[in-house]
């Protein structure tokens, strides 16, 4: 435990609010009530997570881990594994079925026969290696169906309303934006559908707050994906991702109201709007909800896969171009030259983003060690272009190899818990514009402001994790 780092995290909260205020559309208006109660709610959640209710978080993680394990049953059946019906040998402990073996031999590394006819660690093997397409993306499909089923059974709505009431009563925000923010704990842009009747007449500040909540939180459907990437080194990550999602929503309201202060009179100010559900006779039955949600999850999984392929391909292409330029200009290969300039051009996009995010990463109080601070800044910066998945993967590797401390692992995992990347910009801005096409231009103009606000909000959540971290490895579930 280093009290200086805890103090730095506390000062970082103030610093991030100041940065948001500097970009305000009207710096004369400071929403003190939102700031006070928003930060206060974050601290209450932080006390529960890291202090009074640490056992509660561990229990929640254990419960979610059971669900995570269950979510892999279908993938193992299809692609091979201990429970696969496609594996003819009952004594075969784990490994892909015939279809999986064909895929691995076709698109993977050369097949190497080993005892038990298993594949090497670089190929498809759900029992021994983590292959994103066959392990994480099926979890997205399962969780999408599960959340849809829970909504149909009216299990999630009371929880959303309970959070909405807390947000509205404490921060004195409008009821509609409180409902949207609370719903973002469980879903993504779908949260705006719950308040669709009020969107057209919303103030500019309300629209920004709704978009910021979308960027700053994660949907339950991808919680499994992120948790699976860190679970080996951070056993209680699932519970902490839930707490990070809850903690970030008040931060989203704080930052968004600083950037675009409320100057109008929201129509739902002072009350929570009624949930105008369709006639229950027209609603699908539970099985239809489960299958329908799973089909929506398929679209999401395909979208995630497409985004990763396209974005990482472009990043690799940009890096290759700069690497070639550096070789021509400097006359040296990045692999054989340790100079700072050459190493920068070896991976220019990530290094540039690391430089831009370095001051913000420092404010989280993640570390005073330069190398560790730089590593964390690279991870946080990469998210902007590469989405959260590659940084979370790299974070897990760094944690396994001991390149970062448990404090850095904790804080960065909280900061990365959000949709603050360019891939989500089109989804959220396009989705909200589709609900209110009359205000499409205004929503588009708010998009980048909301993305910036969501980024600052996730950093503030990282500050909260750093503030309450006292170096207890048990918080990680170890």
Secondary structure, 3 states (H helix, E strand, C coil): CCHHHHHHHHHHHHHHHHHHHHCCCCCCCCCHHHHHHHHHHHHHHHHHHHHHCHHHHHHHHHHHHHHHHHHCHHHHHHHCCCCCCCCCCCCCCCCCCHHHHHHHHHHCCCCCCCCCCCCCCCCCCCCCCCCHHHHHHHHHHHHHHHHHHHHHCCCHHHHHHHHHHHHHHHHCCEHHHHHHHHHCCCCCHHHHHHHHHHHCCCCHHHHHHHHHHHHHCCCHHHHHHHHHHHCCCCCCHHHHHHHHHHHHHHHHHHHHHHHCCCCCCCCCECCCCCCCCCCHHHCCCHHHHHHHHHHHHHHHHHHHHHHHHHHHHHHHHHHHHHHHHHHHHHCCCHHHCCCHHHHHHHCHHHHHHHHHHHHHHHHCCCCCCHHHHHHHHHHHHHHHHHHHHHHHHHHHHHHHHCCCCHHHHHHHHHHCCCCCCHHHHHHHHHHHHHHCHHHHHHHHHHHHHHHHHHHHHHHHHHHHHHHHCCCCHHHHCC
